[in-house]
Amino acid sequence: MRALVLNITCLVLLLIASVSRANVTIEVLEPKEGKFLVIYEIYSDTPRSTGQTISGLSSIEEPPEVLSVMEKNSKKKLQYDVLPMRNKNGVFKGQYRIRAKYDTPIPLGEHYILEYRIILYNKENCYEDQEGRWVFQYETSHSQIFFTLPKEHAIVTSNFPALIYEEGGRTVVQAKIFSEVPRYITKGGKLIPNKEYKDTKRTLLYKTRAFAR
């Protein structure tokens, strides 16, 4: 029987302007409830920027629960807005964006490192297959992904090369899917688009198996 327990398929379609690097950590909290914690660490260096937005967050059953948004250099918590995703035809159901608001704009030549800690709720597009394996998949343009398996689960397959290790009694799968190339570079004191940057999105797929009891 196909059990739909967790939607990560479109988890990280991040439309992030002027970000040089970004990491994503996904931790499954309650697979059967479709509840998981996602942590974004974003390096932002746009001069005079007043905020940073992450978009395309999928949370179907309930709106996202933002635990905190922090600037890691100063350890200061930031204000934020949680907004629905929209286009000219209206609102995308279950899709959100979160806008962090800086107390002071980014000075020229400096940067902020933002940490978003968000709980999402989904029960679609991830499932237990016919062989009894849990299938988790998501699409992302991030270069470095950390996936913390559900408790009492072991990794079976990954569609990208990955480093697998244990941390705090949990299995972590670390995937680096392409090299980090900054979207913007500084030239002549001005921030300009980097021609070498490619906003490539990939779908990562993990299969896990629960320990026999």
Solvent accessible surface area in square Angstrom, and as a share of the most:
residue,aa,sasa,rsa
1,M,230,1.03
2,R,145,0.53
3,A,35,0.27
4,L,83,0.41
5,V,8,0.05
6,L,0,0.00
7,N,7,0.04
8,I,0,0.00
9,T,32,0.18
10,C,51,0.31
11,L,0,0.00
12,V,0,0.00
13,L,48,0.24
14,L,3,0.01
15,L,106,0.53
16,I,8,0.04
17,A,68,0.53
18,S,13,0.08
19,V,15,0.08
20,S,17,0.11
21,R,117,0.43
22,A,12,0.10
23,N,37,0.19
24,V,0,0.00
25,T,41,0.24
26,I,0,0.00
27,E,43,0.19
28,V,1,0.01
29,L,66,0.33
30,E,78,0.35
31,P,26,0.16
32,K,151,0.64
33,E,94,0.42
34,G,0,0.00
35,K,49,0.21
36,F,0,0.00
37,L,14,0.07
38,V,0,0.00
39,I,31,0.16
40,Y,0,0.00
41,E,59,0.27
42,I,0,0.00
43,Y,42,0.16
44,S,1,0.00
45,D,34,0.17
46,T,33,0.19
47,P,23,0.15
48,R,169,0.62
49,S,22,0.14
50,T,79,0.46
51,G,5,0.04
52,Q,6,0.03
53,T,25,0.15
54,I,0,0.00
55,S,7,0.04
56,G,7,0.06
57,L,0,0.00
58,S,0,0.00
59,S,1,0.00
60,I,49,0.25
61,E,83,0.37
62,E,88,0.39
63,P,85,0.53
64,P,13,0.08
65,E,77,0.34
66,V,21,0.12
67,L,86,0.43
68,S,16,0.10
69,V,1,0.01
70,M,37,0.16
71,E,10,0.04
72,K,56,0.24
73,N,87,0.45
74,S,71,0.46
75,K,138,0.58
76,K,106,0.45
77,K,142,0.60
78,L,14,0.07
79,Q,129,0.57
80,Y,81,0.31
81,D,55,0.28
82,V,55,0.32
83,L,60,0.30
84,P,42,0.27
85,M,29,0.13
86,R,155,0.56
87,N,71,0.36
88,K,195,0.83
89,N,127,0.65
90,G,28,0.27
91,V,80,0.46
92,F,91,0.38
93,K,177,0.75
94,G,9,0.09
95,Q,40,0.18
96,Y,40,0.15
97,R,82,0.30
98,I,0,0.00
99,R,79,0.29
100,A,0,0.00
101,K,82,0.35
102,Y,19,0.07
103,D,87,0.45
104,T,85,0.50
105,P,66,0.42
106,I,1,0.01
107,P,61,0.39
108,L,112,0.56
109,G,79,0.76
110,E,95,0.43
111,H,65,0.29
112,Y,33,0.12
113,I,42,0.21
114,L,0,0.00
115,E,25,0.11
116,Y,0,0.00
117,R,75,0.28
118,I,0,0.00
119,I,16,0.08
120,L,0,0.00
121,Y,27,0.10
122,N,0,0.00
123,K,76,0.32
124,E,72,0.32
125,N,65,0.33
126,C,0,0.00
127,Y,45,0.17
128,E,57,0.25
129,D,30,0.15
130,Q,190,0.85
131,E,108,0.49
132,G,28,0.27
133,R,40,0.15
134,W,24,0.09
135,V,1,0.01
136,F,1,0.00
137,Q,41,0.18
138,Y,1,0.00
139,E,51,0.23
140,T,0,0.00
141,S,18,0.11
142,H,9,0.04
143,S,9,0.06
144,Q,33,0.14
145,I,0,0.00
146,F,43,0.18
147,F,0,0.00
148,T,14,0.08
149,L,1,0.00
150,P,4,0.03
151,K,147,0.62
152,E,87,0.39
153,H,16,0.07
154,A,40,0.31
155,I,36,0.18
156,V,62,0.35
157,T,59,0.35
158,S,39,0.25
159,N,80,0.41
160,F,41,0.17
161,P,120,0.75
162,A,40,0.31
163,L,108,0.54
164,I,87,0.44
165,Y,71,0.27
166,E,129,0.58
167,E,113,0.51
168,G,81,0.78
169,G,60,0.57
170,R,38,0.14
171,T,37,0.21
172,V,8,0.05
173,V,0,0.00
174,Q,40,0.18
175,A,0,0.00
176,K,119,0.50
177,I,14,0.07
178,F,50,0.21
179,S,78,0.51
180,E,61,0.27
181,V,48,0.27
182,P,50,0.31
183,R,50,0.18
184,Y,63,0.24
185,I,66,0.33
186,T,95,0.55
187,K,138,0.58
188,G,80,0.77
189,G,50,0.48
190,K,145,0.62
191,L,49,0.24
192,I,58,0.29
193,P,95,0.60
194,N,21,0.11
195,K,202,0.85
196,E,132,0.59
197,Y,58,0.22
198,K,155,0.66
199,D,66,0.34
200,T,43,0.25
201,K,72,0.30
202,R,85,0.31
203,T,60,0.35
204,L,0,0.00
205,L,47,0.23
206,Y,1,0.00
207,K,47,0.20
208,T,0,0.00
209,R,101,0.37
210,A,48,0.37
211,F,113,0.47
212,A,107,0.83
213,R,254,0.93
